[in-house]
Amino acid sequence: MKPGIHPAYEPVVFRDSASGTAFLTRSTMTSDKTVEWEDGSTYPVVDVEISSASHPFYTGTARVLDTAGRVEKFQRRYGAR
């Protein structure tokens, strides 16, 4: 890689606003807001709306749609022509 053309890859805290969970990882994202982490160091914090801690796919709280009811509603409306 050419030096001086890539953004800095540094530790950043991502905080999930839906569940309140925070993750310390490395990223090129930056932020003016900072937070003190468990190790006593201060890191930039990026607030995200959804992460693996609150996404239905990862948590297993996905809702099941009633497909049979939707098909019956379609049949009543349009019938077998």
N, C-alpha and C positions, 0 to 999 in steps of 0.2 A: 504494500500500500504506500502511496505517496504521503510523505509527512506534511502536516499542516492543512490538509484539505478535508479531513474527516472531523465530525463533531466529537467532543470529549465523551468517553464512555465511563461513567462514574456511578457510585452507589446512589440510589434514589428510593424513597419510600412511596409506594402506591397505596392510597387509602380508599377503601370501598365505602361510598356514602350510603349504600343501601344496607349493609350489614355492620359497618364500623370496623371491619377487619383491615389490618395494615400488613403490607408485605415489603420487606427490604430486598431489593434486587439491583442489578446494574442496568443502566439504560442511558440513551443519549438525550432523553427528555430533561428539560430544566424547569425550574419554578422559582419564583421569588419567595414563596412561603417555605418555612423550615419547621422541622419537628425534632425533638430530642428523642432518640431511639433508646431501646433497652440497655444498650452497651454504654450509654452516656454521651455518645457522639451526636452531633447535629447534622441532619441530612435534609436536602430539599424534599418537599412532599408534593405529590401530584394526586389530586382527588379525581377518582373515576366513578361513574354512575353504577357500573356493574362489573363484577369480576367472577372468578371461579367460586368465590365464597357465597355469592348470591344468585348466580345464574341457575335457572331451573334444570338445565342439562346436567350440571355437575352436582347439584344438591339432591336431585331425584324428586323434586316436588312439582313436576310438570303436570298440567291438567290434561285429562283425557277428554276428547271431544266425543259427543254422542253422534256417531256417523249414521247409525240406524235411524235415528229421529230425523236427521236431515234428508235422508233418502225418502222416507215416508212422506215428509212435507213436500218434497219435489213431486212425488207420485200423486198426491192429493191435488196439488196445484195444476199440474199439466196432464196427469193421467196417462194411460196407455193409449195413444192415438193410432 
